Amino acid sequence: MAIARLHGGPLDGQVLPLDDDSLTRLIVPYSETQIVYERRGALEGTGDSDGPTTAAFHFVEAQDDINPDLDGHDE
């Protein structure tokens, strides 16, 4: 099992277990929408003694507006 490290977007800095380390995109539920992260770079920590295998995923897009302006005012 590997670890996905998320960069950017609303889940910046979070880590998630990654059952399949060959994934190139993660679609993650977030509130009432979904957000998309895309893998960049090679796997890190793939040796026997250098910690867990990790993959960096960077924010690409959200399916819907994740910060709606409900009252119509720019603040």
C-alpha positions as CSV (number, residue, x, y, z in Angstrom):
1,M,0.0,0.0,0.0
2,A,1.2,3.5,-0.8
3,I,0.3,7.0,0.4
4,A,-1.1,9.8,-1.7
5,R,0.1,13.2,-0.7
6,L,-2.4,15.9,-1.8
7,H,-1.2,19.4,-3.0
8,G,-3.3,22.4,-3.6
9,G,-7.1,22.7,-3.5
10,P,-9.2,22.2,-0.4
11,L,-7.4,19.1,0.7
12,D,-3.9,20.5,0.5
13,G,-1.5,18.7,2.9
14,Q,-3.7,15.7,3.4
15,V,-2.6,12.1,3.0
16,L,-4.8,9.3,1.8
17,P,-4.1,5.5,1.6
18,L,-3.5,4.5,-2.0
19,D,-4.4,0.8,-2.7
20,D,-3.3,1.0,-6.3
21,D,0.0,2.9,-6.7
22,S,-0.4,3.0,-10.5
23,L,-3.3,5.4,-10.4
24,T,-2.7,8.7,-12.2
25,R,-5.9,10.5,-11.1
26,L,-7.9,10.6,-7.8
27,I,-11.5,11.7,-7.8
28,V,-12.4,12.5,-4.2
29,P,-15.8,13.4,-2.7
30,Y,-15.8,16.8,-1.1
31,S,-18.9,18.2,0.5
32,E,-21.7,18.0,-2.1
33,T,-19.3,17.8,-5.1
34,Q,-16.1,15.9,-6.2
35,I,-12.6,17.2,-6.6
36,V,-9.9,15.8,-9.0
37,Y,-6.2,15.4,-8.2
38,E,-3.7,14.3,-10.8
39,R,-0.4,12.5,-10.0
40,R,2.9,14.3,-10.9
41,G,6.3,12.7,-10.7
42,A,7.5,9.2,-9.8
43,L,6.8,7.2,-6.7
44,E,9.1,8.0,-3.8
45,G,10.2,5.8,-0.9
46,T,10.1,2.6,-2.9
47,G,13.0,0.9,-1.1
48,D,12.8,-1.5,1.8
49,S,14.1,0.9,4.4
50,D,13.1,4.4,3.3
51,G,9.6,4.6,4.7
52,P,6.2,4.2,3.0
53,T,5.9,4.6,-0.8
54,T,4.4,7.9,-1.6
55,A,2.9,9.6,-4.7
56,A,2.3,13.3,-5.1
57,F,-1.1,14.3,-6.4
58,H,-1.9,17.9,-7.4
59,F,-5.3,19.6,-7.5
60,V,-6.8,19.9,-11.0
61,E,-10.4,20.9,-10.7
62,A,-13.7,20.7,-8.8
63,Q,-16.9,19.3,-10.3
64,D,-18.8,22.3,-8.9
65,D,-18.0,25.6,-7.3
66,I,-16.4,24.7,-3.9
67,N,-16.7,28.2,-2.4
68,P,-20.0,29.6,-3.6
69,D,-20.9,33.2,-2.8
70,L,-24.3,32.5,-1.3
71,D,-25.2,36.0,-0.3
72,G,-24.1,37.6,-3.6
73,H,-21.5,39.9,-2.0
74,D,-17.8,40.0,-2.8
75,E,-16.0,40.0,0.5
